[in-house]
Amino acid sequence: MYRTAYQSGPSLDVFGPTGTKPCRLWNVSGNVSRSYDKQANGLAVNLSGHSAKMSFPKTKAGLHLTQRYAVFQLKLSPDKQFSMELAITTKDNTSTRRRLTISSSFKSRKFAPLTAQIPLNVQSVMEAVGWVSLCIDLKGVVDMAWAGGGGFRSLESISLGADCKLRKIFTLRDDPSEADVSLPAQLDFPASMDKVPKLLMLSGGEDDGEAGDELPPPPSRSPGKKAKYLKPSTPDRPPVAFGYRVKASAEKAAPQKRAAKMDRAANFKEVKRQRDAERREQEEEEEEEGWGRER
């Protein structure tokens, strides 16, 4: 689906709840609806009930998303189940899809040649505000789960299971937990939120704690040996859950704000092109519906 899309930029917008039919390219089952969320100050897709599920894309054709980081803006509930499944291809075999499943019902990690399961302790990672940006380091996870696969190639499909609310899905070229990387304004949560959601990283460190466990500090690096963790622990990035929590974007220094404004200007033309395409598609659908009624 995105094979011919430009993916060398800083980000790629994959899904948002705006438009007349935001889920037209998804397979939807169960209780799935769209509503206004006061905390996020905008629309969100709500998956409620045991049978609610969304799968993208609707057809067998893959997404072919090649950027390293996949970000899901989610609102989770600590007393309800949540699951996510990603179909991933590796460089050793472009036709075989490996399945990565992240679920609050899992108790421990399990890895097999074509599947991987990672637990998510929702109650431990959630705070007073229910919204989080869950960022999955696809390359890191593939290297951890399928070391002999030749490395991450592409993300081909996404499936979400209840219960959750979904605001946006997008991919990033650079690690958003780095101090000099800021999210484009059109993808980030609105600055008017009372409490800015945290960014949670799912990386591929060999000794990352189970989802929801507190990680021990990484060992010091001795000459000729690699550190066990992919990312060092720093005072302003305390280890949590299955990755690292970074400070809210509202607390970043002025240089990051200026960088965000520059990103906004750089992506303005692309956003305008996407909106024009959606508007033309909507007009074509309305014309087709009109022809059908006349006939």
C-alpha beads as a LAMMPS data file, in Angstrom:
LAMMPS data file: protein, C-alpha beads

295 atoms
294 bonds

1 atom types
1 bond types

-500.0 500.0 xlo xhi
-500.0 500.0 ylo yhi
-500.0 500.0 zlo zhi

Masses

1 110.0

Atoms # bond

1 1 1 0.000 0.000 0.000
2 1 1 2.837 2.388 0.871
3 1 1 5.393 0.754 -1.438
4 1 1 5.555 3.845 -3.663
5 1 1 5.091 6.385 -0.843
6 1 1 7.975 8.631 0.162
7 1 1 9.396 7.101 3.368
8 1 1 12.793 8.808 3.520
9 1 1 11.419 11.801 5.420
10 1 1 11.182 12.141 9.205
11 1 1 7.699 10.584 9.443
12 1 1 4.793 8.977 7.611
13 1 1 1.162 9.407 8.704
14 1 1 -0.551 5.995 8.490
15 1 1 -3.941 6.448 10.196
16 1 1 -6.085 9.146 11.775
17 1 1 -9.774 9.248 12.808
18 1 1 -10.684 12.233 10.625
19 1 1 -12.718 12.189 7.412
20 1 1 -16.111 10.710 6.599
21 1 1 -14.920 7.073 6.570
22 1 1 -11.638 6.801 8.475
23 1 1 -11.819 2.989 8.712
24 1 1 -12.731 2.319 5.075
25 1 1 -9.406 0.505 4.500
26 1 1 -9.702 -1.587 7.680
27 1 1 -11.457 -4.874 8.415
28 1 1 -13.674 -3.996 11.384
29 1 1 -15.656 -6.380 13.591
30 1 1 -17.496 -6.045 16.902
31 1 1 -18.234 -2.796 18.722
32 1 1 -16.042 -0.217 16.952
33 1 1 -17.102 3.429 16.864
34 1 1 -15.734 6.940 16.574
35 1 1 -16.267 9.534 19.287
36 1 1 -14.845 12.752 20.707
37 1 1 -12.358 12.290 23.545
38 1 1 -12.140 15.177 26.001
39 1 1 -8.643 14.317 27.244
40 1 1 -7.173 14.209 23.735
41 1 1 -9.259 17.192 22.585
42 1 1 -10.161 15.375 19.375
43 1 1 -11.681 12.353 17.692
44 1 1 -10.651 8.779 18.461
45 1 1 -11.706 5.292 17.380
46 1 1 -13.116 3.289 20.276
47 1 1 -12.780 -0.522 20.445
48 1 1 -15.060 -1.841 23.174
49 1 1 -16.012 -5.373 24.080
50 1 1 -14.298 -8.740 23.767
51 1 1 -15.077 -9.170 20.048
52 1 1 -13.999 -5.700 18.856
53 1 1 -11.123 -5.877 16.368
54 1 1 -9.545 -3.781 13.607
55 1 1 -7.150 -5.111 10.938
56 1 1 -5.242 -3.007 8.422
57 1 1 -5.132 -3.283 5.465
58 1 1 -8.412 -4.836 4.372
59 1 1 -6.824 -6.609 1.404
60 1 1 -3.985 -9.156 1.310
61 1 1 -1.617 -6.541 -0.100
62 1 1 0.874 -5.507 2.569
63 1 1 1.505 -2.037 3.970
64 1 1 5.240 -2.113 3.160
65 1 1 6.130 0.374 5.908
66 1 1 9.916 0.506 6.086
67 1 1 10.693 3.134 8.745
68 1 1 12.188 1.747 11.925
69 1 1 9.789 3.128 14.569
70 1 1 6.010 2.549 14.625
71 1 1 4.025 4.799 16.995
72 1 1 0.509 4.075 18.281
73 1 1 -1.335 6.780 20.229
74 1 1 -3.547 4.718 22.527
75 1 1 -5.815 5.152 25.525
76 1 1 -5.770 1.972 27.593
77 1 1 -7.692 0.860 30.653
78 1 1 -5.815 -0.921 33.475
79 1 1 -8.764 -3.231 34.227
80 1 1 -9.415 -4.344 30.627
81 1 1 -7.560 -6.523 28.143
82 1 1 -5.652 -5.178 25.149
83 1 1 -3.819 -6.885 22.301
84 1 1 -1.918 -5.917 19.164
85 1 1 -0.539 -8.042 16.346
86 1 1 2.008 -6.891 13.760
87 1 1 2.968 -8.833 10.634
88 1 1 6.628 -8.226 9.802
89 1 1 8.914 -9.338 6.987
90 1 1 12.647 -9.791 7.385
91 1 1 15.488 -9.399 4.911
92 1 1 16.179 -13.132 4.614
93 1 1 12.712 -13.896 3.195
94 1 1 10.502 -11.130 1.827
95 1 1 7.414 -13.347 1.346
96 1 1 7.193 -14.896 4.839
97 1 1 5.408 -12.799 7.433
98 1 1 6.399 -13.217 11.055
99 1 1 3.844 -12.370 13.750
100 1 1 4.624 -10.154 16.729
101 1 1 1.842 -10.162 19.347
102 1 1 1.764 -7.751 22.293
103 1 1 -0.968 -8.468 24.835
104 1 1 -1.935 -7.748 28.420
105 1 1 -2.990 -11.402 28.797
106 1 1 0.550 -12.755 28.349
107 1 1 2.653 -13.540 31.408
108 1 1 6.064 -14.030 29.790
109 1 1 7.905 -13.732 26.501
110 1 1 7.785 -16.563 23.978
111 1 1 9.732 -16.750 20.726
112 1 1 9.361 -19.177 17.830
113 1 1 10.735 -19.128 14.258
114 1 1 7.649 -17.337 12.917
115 1 1 5.954 -15.897 16.027
116 1 1 6.836 -13.809 19.059
117 1 1 4.785 -12.920 22.133
118 1 1 5.565 -10.012 24.455
119 1 1 3.488 -9.247 27.581
120 1 1 2.129 -5.790 28.329
121 1 1 1.314 -4.945 31.938
122 1 1 -1.241 -2.184 31.333
123 1 1 -1.819 -1.466 35.011
124 1 1 1.867 -0.809 35.641
125 1 1 2.496 1.458 32.675
126 1 1 -0.662 3.558 32.909
127 1 1 -0.794 6.773 34.917
128 1 1 -3.575 9.200 35.773
129 1 1 -3.959 10.118 32.110
130 1 1 -4.930 7.157 29.971
131 1 1 -3.240 8.288 26.744
132 1 1 0.246 7.100 25.805
133 1 1 2.408 7.031 22.689
134 1 1 3.525 3.419 22.352
135 1 1 6.619 3.408 20.128
136 1 1 7.859 0.043 18.848
137 1 1 11.444 -0.215 17.655
138 1 1 10.769 -2.709 14.868
139 1 1 14.420 -3.304 14.059
140 1 1 15.308 -3.844 17.720
141 1 1 12.427 -6.262 18.294
142 1 1 13.218 -8.260 15.145
143 1 1 16.885 -8.520 16.124
144 1 1 15.834 -9.781 19.557
145 1 1 13.100 -12.239 18.494
146 1 1 14.515 -13.502 15.182
147 1 1 18.266 -13.030 15.331
148 1 1 18.799 -15.177 12.235
149 1 1 16.268 -13.335 10.109
150 1 1 18.686 -10.879 8.579
151 1 1 17.060 -7.831 10.193
152 1 1 13.834 -5.853 9.842
153 1 1 12.554 -5.232 6.322
154 1 1 8.965 -3.967 6.504
155 1 1 5.760 -3.814 8.541
156 1 1 2.981 -5.416 6.474
157 1 1 -0.187 -5.450 8.612
158 1 1 -1.598 -4.181 11.910
159 1 1 -4.354 -5.696 14.078
160 1 1 -5.783 -4.158 17.253
161 1 1 -8.054 -5.859 19.780
162 1 1 -10.243 -4.379 22.502
163 1 1 -10.261 -2.597 24.775
164 1 1 -8.640 0.665 23.711
165 1 1 -9.045 4.014 22.019
166 1 1 -6.904 4.834 18.983
167 1 1 -5.971 8.382 17.953
168 1 1 -3.177 7.996 15.417
169 1 1 -0.714 5.561 13.864
170 1 1 2.458 6.790 12.194
171 1 1 6.043 5.744 11.566
172 1 1 9.269 7.600 12.331
173 1 1 12.719 7.479 10.807
174 1 1 14.535 8.574 13.994
175 1 1 14.310 7.512 17.631
176 1 1 11.725 9.839 19.276
177 1 1 13.283 9.325 22.711
178 1 1 16.412 11.203 21.658
179 1 1 16.622 14.792 22.894
180 1 1 17.155 16.295 19.436
181 1 1 14.173 14.491 17.841
182 1 1 10.714 16.040 18.057
183 1 1 7.407 14.818 16.671
184 1 1 5.817 16.786 13.827
185 1 1 3.103 19.059 15.201
186 1 1 0.362 17.454 13.100
187 1 1 1.153 14.023 14.602
188 1 1 1.794 14.917 18.239
189 1 1 -0.887 15.255 20.905
190 1 1 -2.351 18.787 21.177
191 1 1 -0.487 21.106 23.535
192 1 1 -3.822 22.060 25.145
193 1 1 -4.078 18.715 26.979
194 1 1 -4.096 19.084 30.761
195 1 1 -1.404 16.421 31.096
196 1 1 0.806 15.554 28.140
197 1 1 0.971 11.762 27.566
198 1 1 4.249 9.953 28.025
199 1 1 6.240 8.186 25.345
200 1 1 6.789 4.465 26.031
201 1 1 9.472 2.636 24.047
202 1 1 9.353 -1.069 23.210
203 1 1 12.945 -1.805 22.218
204 1 1 14.911 -4.981 21.601
205 1 1 17.382 -5.069 24.488
206 1 1 18.271 -8.606 25.468
207 1 1 17.771 -7.908 29.161
208 1 1 14.795 -5.560 28.975
209 1 1 12.413 -6.298 31.822
210 1 1 9.009 -7.790 31.225
211 1 1 6.344 -5.277 30.297
212 1 1 5.524 -3.388 33.460
213 1 1 8.652 -4.464 35.371
214 1 1 11.221 -1.933 36.513
215 1 1 14.532 -2.363 34.729
216 1 1 17.864 -2.489 36.560
217 1 1 20.498 0.057 35.477
218 1 1 22.677 -1.132 32.582
219 1 1 26.139 -2.423 33.453
220 1 1 29.163 -0.275 32.723
221 1 1 30.917 -0.915 29.428
222 1 1 34.303 -2.559 29.731
223 1 1 36.936 -2.465 26.944
224 1 1 36.206 -4.850 24.098
225 1 1 32.680 -5.667 25.299
226 1 1 29.270 -4.328 24.309
227 1 1 26.801 -3.047 26.835
228 1 1 23.807 -5.316 27.375
229 1 1 21.200 -2.605 26.739
230 1 1 20.524 -0.717 23.585
231 1 1 19.991 2.591 25.383
232 1 1 21.856 3.967 28.420
233 1 1 19.975 4.948 31.543
234 1 1 20.059 8.655 32.322
235 1 1 18.616 10.714 35.206
236 1 1 15.981 12.319 32.992
237 1 1 15.005 9.015 31.361
238 1 1 14.062 6.611 34.179
239 1 1 13.585 2.975 33.083
240 1 1 9.966 1.800 33.094
241 1 1 7.807 -0.936 31.632
242 1 1 9.476 -2.554 28.629
243 1 1 11.510 0.472 27.546
244 1 1 12.210 3.998 28.711
245 1 1 9.971 6.911 29.594
246 1 1 10.962 10.334 28.358
247 1 1 9.795 13.695 29.557
248 1 1 6.669 15.215 28.041
249 1 1 7.179 17.308 24.927
250 1 1 5.909 20.369 26.799
251 1 1 8.997 20.181 29.025
252 1 1 11.481 20.206 26.171
253 1 1 13.775 23.151 25.700
254 1 1 13.203 26.004 23.291
255 1 1 15.437 24.524 20.546
256 1 1 13.124 21.530 20.270
257 1 1 10.125 23.852 19.917
258 1 1 11.844 25.693 17.098
259 1 1 12.647 22.377 15.437
260 1 1 8.976 21.384 15.685
261 1 1 7.970 24.594 13.907
262 1 1 10.472 23.867 11.150
263 1 1 9.077 20.346 10.770
264 1 1 5.566 21.754 10.572
265 1 1 6.548 24.052 7.715
266 1 1 8.403 21.272 5.910
267 1 1 5.409 18.937 6.083
268 1 1 2.743 21.536 5.248
269 1 1 2.706 20.731 1.540
270 1 1 2.479 16.984 2.176
271 1 1 -0.447 17.428 4.602
272 1 1 -2.234 19.671 2.093
273 1 1 -1.729 17.086 -0.644
274 1 1 -3.169 14.318 1.533
275 1 1 -6.212 16.409 2.456
276 1 1 -6.854 17.290 -1.180
277 1 1 -6.650 13.597 -2.094
278 1 1 -9.124 12.680 0.654
279 1 1 -11.498 15.417 -0.482
280 1 1 -11.337 14.231 -4.096
281 1 1 -11.942 10.648 -2.981
282 1 1 -14.960 11.734 -0.937
283 1 1 -16.400 13.647 -3.898
284 1 1 -15.951 10.615 -6.145
285 1 1 -17.746 8.394 -3.622
286 1 1 -20.626 10.868 -3.392
287 1 1 -20.882 10.969 -7.183
288 1 1 -20.952 7.169 -7.358
289 1 1 -23.673 7.040 -4.707
290 1 1 -25.648 9.648 -6.663
291 1 1 -25.375 7.621 -9.880
292 1 1 -26.535 4.533 -8.025
293 1 1 -29.646 6.272 -6.674
294 1 1 -30.554 7.670 -10.108
295 1 1 -30.243 4.233 -11.697

Bonds

1 1 1 2
2 1 2 3
3 1 3 4
4 1 4 5
5 1 5 6
6 1 6 7
7 1 7 8
8 1 8 9
9 1 9 10
10 1 10 11
11 1 11 12
12 1 12 13
13 1 13 14
14 1 14 15
15 1 15 16
16 1 16 17
17 1 17 18
18 1 18 19
19 1 19 20
20 1 20 21
21 1 21 22
22 1 22 23
23 1 23 24
24 1 24 25
25 1 25 26
26 1 26 27
27 1 27 28
28 1 28 29
29 1 29 30
30 1 30 31
31 1 31 32
32 1 32 33
33 1 33 34
34 1 34 35
35 1 35 36
36 1 36 37
37 1 37 38
38 1 38 39
39 1 39 40
40 1 40 41
41 1 41 42
42 1 42 43
43 1 43 44
44 1 44 45
45 1 45 46
46 1 46 47
47 1 47 48
48 1 48 49
49 1 49 50
50 1 50 51
51 1 51 52
52 1 52 53
53 1 53 54
54 1 54 55
55 1 55 56
56 1 56 57
57 1 57 58
58 1 58 59
59 1 59 60
60 1 60 61
61 1 61 62
62 1 62 63
63 1 63 64
64 1 64 65
65 1 65 66
66 1 66 67
67 1 67 68
68 1 68 69
69 1 69 70
70 1 70 71
71 1 71 72
72 1 72 73
73 1 73 74
74 1 74 75
75 1 75 76
76 1 76 77
77 1 77 78
78 1 78 79
79 1 79 80
80 1 80 81
81 1 81 82
82 1 82 83
83 1 83 84
84 1 84 85
85 1 85 86
86 1 86 87
87 1 87 88
88 1 88 89
89 1 89 90
90 1 90 91
91 1 91 92
92 1 92 93
93 1 93 94
94 1 94 95
95 1 95 96
96 1 96 97
97 1 97 98
98 1 98 99
99 1 99 100
100 1 100 101
101 1 101 102
102 1 102 103
103 1 103 104
104 1 104 105
105 1 105 106
106 1 106 107
107 1 107 108
108 1 108 109
109 1 109 110
110 1 110 111
111 1 111 112
112 1 112 113
113 1 113 114
114 1 114 115
115 1 115 116
116 1 116 117
117 1 117 118
118 1 118 119
119 1 119 120
120 1 120 121
121 1 121 122
122 1 122 123
123 1 123 124
124 1 124 125
125 1 125 126
126 1 126 127
127 1 127 128
128 1 128 129
129 1 129 130
130 1 130 131
131 1 131 132
132 1 132 133
133 1 133 134
134 1 134 135
135 1 135 136
136 1 136 137
137 1 137 138
138 1 138 139
139 1 139 140
140 1 140 141
141 1 141 142
142 1 142 143
143 1 143 144
144 1 144 145
145 1 145 146
146 1 146 147
147 1 147 148
148 1 148 149
149 1 149 150
150 1 150 151
151 1 151 152
152 1 152 153
153 1 153 154
154 1 154 155
155 1 155 156
156 1 156 157
157 1 157 158
158 1 158 159
159 1 159 160
160 1 160 161
161 1 161 162
162 1 162 163
163 1 163 164
164 1 164 165
165 1 165 166
166 1 166 167
167 1 167 168
168 1 168 169
169 1 169 170
170 1 170 171
171 1 171 172
172 1 172 173
173 1 173 174
174 1 174 175
175 1 175 176
176 1 176 177
177 1 177 178
178 1 178 179
179 1 179 180
180 1 180 181
181 1 181 182
182 1 182 183
183 1 183 184
184 1 184 185
185 1 185 186
186 1 186 187
187 1 187 188
188 1 188 189
189 1 189 190
190 1 190 191
191 1 191 192
192 1 192 193
193 1 193 194
194 1 194 195
195 1 195 196
196 1 196 197
197 1 197 198
198 1 198 199
199 1 199 200
200 1 200 201
201 1 201 202
202 1 202 203
203 1 203 204
204 1 204 205
205 1 205 206
206 1 206 207
207 1 207 208
208 1 208 209
209 1 209 210
210 1 210 211
211 1 211 212
212 1 212 213
213 1 213 214
214 1 214 215
215 1 215 216
216 1 216 217
217 1 217 218
218 1 218 219
219 1 219 220
220 1 220 221
221 1 221 222
222 1 222 223
223 1 223 224
224 1 224 225
225 1 225 226
226 1 226 227
227 1 227 228
228 1 228 229
229 1 229 230
230 1 230 231
231 1 231 232
232 1 232 233
233 1 233 234
234 1 234 235
235 1 235 236
236 1 236 237
237 1 237 238
238 1 238 239
239 1 239 240
240 1 240 241
241 1 241 242
242 1 242 243
243 1 243 244
244 1 244 245
245 1 245 246
246 1 246 247
247 1 247 248
248 1 248 249
249 1 249 250
250 1 250 251
251 1 251 252
252 1 252 253
253 1 253 254
254 1 254 255
255 1 255 256
256 1 256 257
257 1 257 258
258 1 258 259
259 1 259 260
260 1 260 261
261 1 261 262
262 1 262 263
263 1 263 264
264 1 264 265
265 1 265 266
266 1 266 267
267 1 267 268
268 1 268 269
269 1 269 270
270 1 270 271
271 1 271 272
272 1 272 273
273 1 273 274
274 1 274 275
275 1 275 276
276 1 276 277
277 1 277 278
278 1 278 279
279 1 279 280
280 1 280 281
281 1 281 282
282 1 282 283
283 1 283 284
284 1 284 285
285 1 285 286
286 1 286 287
287 1 287 288
288 1 288 289
289 1 289 290
290 1 290 291
291 1 291 292
292 1 292 293
293 1 293 294
294 1 294 295
